[in-house]
Amino acid sequence: QVQLVESGGGLVQTGGSLRLSCAASGRTFSRNTMAWFRQASGKEREFVAKITYSGDGTYAADSMKGRFTISRDNAKNTLYLQMNSLKPEDTAVYYCNTYGPSWTWGQGTQVTVSS
């Protein structure tokens, strides 16, 4: 079992920024395409962004384009999500995982954006 650990969430005001981090214990990300997901209270988990191993190929969901930037540091085995211009609708628990067959989901990190 791989333990995914997300961090960096918190409470910010509308228009604020946060940088989320994701690390894994027991296994490296290897060459997997990695991704961020989020789940708002009472809603289904949704895709946020993904990034290839090299970092050259990135994609973000339409509602996040221009505001969120996904990146990774393979040497540190760490995945990041830079979140700018945050909106109340971004409030959710954010999770990381592979974009392929999922590993066991971590606890996520709570992002709360106040209006």
C-alpha positions as CSV (number, residue, x, y, z in Angstrom):
1,Q,0.0,0.0,0.0
2,V,1.2,3.5,-0.9
3,Q,0.4,6.3,1.5
4,L,-0.2,9.6,-0.3
5,V,0.1,12.7,1.9
6,E,-1.3,16.0,0.8
7,S,-0.4,19.3,2.5
8,G,-0.6,23.0,2.1
9,G,-4.3,23.6,2.3
10,G,-5.8,26.3,4.5
11,L,-8.3,29.2,4.7
12,V,-7.8,32.0,2.3
13,Q,-9.9,34.9,1.0
14,T,-11.3,35.2,-2.5
15,G,-8.4,36.0,-4.9
16,G,-5.8,34.5,-2.6
17,S,-3.2,31.9,-3.4
18,L,-2.1,28.5,-2.0
19,R,0.4,26.0,-3.0
20,L,-0.4,22.4,-2.3
21,S,2.1,19.6,-2.1
22,C,1.8,15.9,-2.4
23,A,4.3,13.2,-1.4
24,A,4.2,9.5,-1.2
25,S,5.6,7.0,1.3
26,G,6.5,3.5,0.5
27,R,6.8,4.2,-3.3
28,T,8.0,6.8,-5.7
29,F,5.8,8.4,-8.3
30,S,8.1,6.8,-10.8
31,R,7.3,7.7,-14.4
32,N,3.6,8.0,-13.7
33,T,1.5,10.8,-14.9
34,M,0.3,12.4,-11.7
35,A,-2.9,14.4,-11.1
36,W,-4.8,16.5,-8.6
37,F,-8.4,15.9,-7.8
38,R,-10.8,17.6,-5.5
39,Q,-14.1,16.8,-3.8
40,A,-16.4,19.4,-2.4
41,S,-18.8,18.5,0.4
42,G,-21.6,16.4,-0.9
43,K,-20.2,16.2,-4.4
44,E,-18.3,13.7,-6.5
45,R,-14.6,13.8,-6.8
46,E,-13.5,15.8,-9.8
47,F,-10.4,16.1,-11.9
48,V,-8.3,19.2,-11.4
49,A,-5.1,18.9,-13.4
50,K,-2.5,16.4,-14.5
51,I,1.2,16.3,-15.5
52,T,3.4,13.9,-17.3
53,Y,6.6,12.6,-15.9
54,S,8.8,15.0,-17.8
55,G,6.6,17.9,-16.8
56,D,6.2,19.0,-20.4
57,G,2.6,17.8,-20.7
58,T,0.2,19.5,-18.4
59,Y,-3.6,19.9,-18.5
60,A,-6.1,21.5,-16.3
61,A,-9.8,21.3,-16.2
62,D,-11.5,24.3,-17.9
63,S,-12.6,25.9,-14.7
64,M,-9.1,25.9,-13.4
65,K,-7.2,27.0,-16.5
66,G,-5.3,30.2,-16.1
67,R,-5.5,29.9,-12.3
68,F,-4.0,26.6,-11.3
69,T,-0.6,25.3,-12.3
70,I,0.5,21.8,-11.7
71,S,4.2,20.9,-11.4
72,R,6.4,18.2,-10.1
73,D,9.9,17.7,-8.8
74,N,10.9,14.2,-9.6
75,A,14.1,14.4,-7.7
76,K,12.1,15.2,-4.6
77,N,9.3,12.9,-5.6
78,T,6.9,15.7,-4.9
79,L,3.8,17.0,-6.8
80,Y,2.6,20.6,-6.5
81,L,-0.5,22.6,-7.3
82,Q,-0.1,26.3,-7.4
83,M,-3.6,27.8,-6.9
84,N,-4.1,31.5,-7.7
85,S,-7.2,33.7,-7.9
86,L,-9.1,31.4,-5.7
87,K,-12.8,31.4,-5.6
88,P,-15.3,30.2,-3.1
89,E,-16.3,27.4,-5.5
90,D,-12.7,26.1,-5.2
91,T,-13.5,25.1,-1.6
92,A,-12.9,21.3,-1.4
93,V,-10.6,18.6,-0.2
94,Y,-7.8,18.3,-2.6
95,Y,-6.2,14.9,-3.3
96,C,-3.3,13.7,-5.4
97,N,-3.0,10.4,-7.2
98,T,-1.7,8.8,-10.4
99,Y,-3.7,9.5,-13.5
100,G,-3.5,5.9,-14.4
101,P,-4.7,3.1,-12.1
102,S,-5.2,4.9,-8.8
103,W,-3.3,4.1,-5.7
104,T,-5.0,4.2,-2.4
105,W,-6.4,7.7,-1.8
106,G,-4.9,9.8,0.9
107,Q,-6.7,12.0,3.4
108,G,-6.4,15.1,1.2
109,T,-5.9,18.6,2.3
110,Q,-8.7,21.1,2.9
111,V,-8.9,24.3,0.9
112,T,-11.4,26.8,2.1
113,V,-12.0,30.0,0.2
114,S,-14.0,32.7,2.0
115,S,-16.1,35.3,0.1
